[in-house]
Amino acid sequence: MTRHTTYPTRRCSLDMASVLLVYGTSEGQTEKIAHHVAGVLVGRGHEVELVHGRHLPESLAPARYDAVVVGDSVHGGRHHAYVRRWVEANRDVLASRPSGFFQVSLSAASERSESVAASRALVDEFLEGADWSPDHVGDFGGALVYSQYGPVQRFVLKRIAGREGGDTDTARDYEYTDWGEVTAFAEAVAADLDDVRHT
Ligand SMILES: Cc1cc2nc3c(=O)[nH]c(=O)nc-3n(C[C@H](O)[C@H](O)[C@H](O)COP(=O)(O)O)c2cc1C
């Protein structure tokens, strides 16, 4: 799993904004989404530092970036403690520049409206708990990666998937992420950065 990536590898314009993207992931879907967000931002001429929240370099200085995006997935109704801690520790930096948060979960992609609402409630709970009001918020469907689960997890996730209208054939993996939604989120962050560059 990638832990730290800088896009593009070399600065190519003094005019570009720098974005720090910190993410939490267990099975890799949030990392995949984070790379997609980074790709959109780079396509719009910005530089992105992509860092796994569990492997933050000591030298990381969030205040050096023009904008910060955080992504995290949900397991057992909770976010990763390392992401929550990082957001809480960097609340002032997050409040002082354009910022975005996206959550990744199965319930966001559920057929049941109450599950979708529960996912959104988790986003709100996380942000309220951290006392952070990002400019952009995404609530994206994740993935079912039966191939990565142990027998107990596979059994539990299959039951949850059945309840939520998801896929229960554990012989393969499934992705529920709406990449159009992810692109729209990233484009909205990019639009803010255009404003930062031109003020
Ligand atoms: C053990 C386990 C617990 C999970 N618990 C939840 C949950 O409480 N709510 C939910 O909506 N999705 C839940 N999921 C689904 C994950 O959020 C989804 O698979 C997501 O894509 C994981 O992202 P990641 O690969 O970046 O960690 C769970 C998945 C696993 C494996």
PDBQT file of the ligand as one rigid body, heavy atoms in Angstrom, charges set to zero:
ROOT
HETATM    1  C1  LIG A 201     -15.020  -5.001   9.532  1.00  0.00    +0.000 C 
HETATM    2  C2  LIG A 201     -15.762  -3.995   8.706  1.00  0.00    +0.000 A 
HETATM    3  C3  LIG A 201     -16.695  -3.177   9.319  1.00  0.00    +0.000 A 
HETATM    4  C4  LIG A 201     -17.424  -2.244   8.560  1.00  0.00    +0.000 A 
HETATM    5  N1  LIG A 201     -18.335  -1.464   9.189  1.00  0.00    +0.000 NA
HETATM    6  C5  LIG A 201     -19.066  -0.589   8.449  1.00  0.00    +0.000 A 
HETATM    7  C6  LIG A 201     -20.056   0.219   9.083  1.00  0.00    +0.000 A 
HETATM    8  O1  LIG A 201     -20.245   0.214  10.290  1.00  0.00    +0.000 OA
HETATM    9  N2  LIG A 201     -20.801   1.027   8.286  1.00  0.00    +0.000 N 
HETATM   10  C7  LIG A 201     -20.616   1.092   6.930  1.00  0.00    +0.000 A 
HETATM   11  O2  LIG A 201     -21.338   1.817   6.274  1.00  0.00    +0.000 OA
HETATM   12  N3  LIG A 201     -19.657   0.366   6.307  1.00  0.00    +0.000 NA
HETATM   13  C8  LIG A 201     -18.888  -0.472   7.043  1.00  0.00    +0.000 A 
HETATM   14  N4  LIG A 201     -17.924  -1.225   6.442  1.00  0.00    +0.000 N 
HETATM   15  C9  LIG A 201     -17.678  -1.047   5.009  1.00  0.00    +0.000 C 
HETATM   16  C10 LIG A 201     -16.466  -0.131   4.744  1.00  0.00    +0.000 C 
HETATM   17  O3  LIG A 201     -16.727   1.182   5.154  1.00  0.00    +0.000 OA
HETATM   18  C11 LIG A 201     -16.160  -0.179   3.242  1.00  0.00    +0.000 C 
HETATM   19  O4  LIG A 201     -15.755  -1.493   2.919  1.00  0.00    +0.000 OA
HETATM   20  C12 LIG A 201     -15.110   0.817   2.815  1.00  0.00    +0.000 C 
HETATM   21  O5  LIG A 201     -14.920   0.701   1.419  1.00  0.00    +0.000 OA
HETATM   22  C13 LIG A 201     -13.795   0.596   3.526  1.00  0.00    +0.000 C 
HETATM   23  O6  LIG A 201     -12.891   1.574   3.093  1.00  0.00    +0.000 OA
HETATM   24  P1  LIG A 201     -11.315   1.348   3.242  1.00  0.00    +0.000 P 
HETATM   25  O7  LIG A 201     -10.984   0.207   2.330  1.00  0.00    +0.000 OA
HETATM   26  O8  LIG A 201     -10.714   2.617   2.766  1.00  0.00    +0.000 OA
HETATM   27  O9  LIG A 201     -11.039   1.096   4.672  1.00  0.00    +0.000 OA
HETATM   28  C14 LIG A 201     -17.190  -2.137   7.162  1.00  0.00    +0.000 A 
HETATM   29  C15 LIG A 201     -16.231  -2.957   6.562  1.00  0.00    +0.000 A 
HETATM   30  C16 LIG A 201     -15.520  -3.875   7.318  1.00  0.00    +0.000 A 
HETATM   31  C17 LIG A 201     -14.495  -4.740   6.644  1.00  0.00    +0.000 C 
ENDROOT
TORSDOF 0
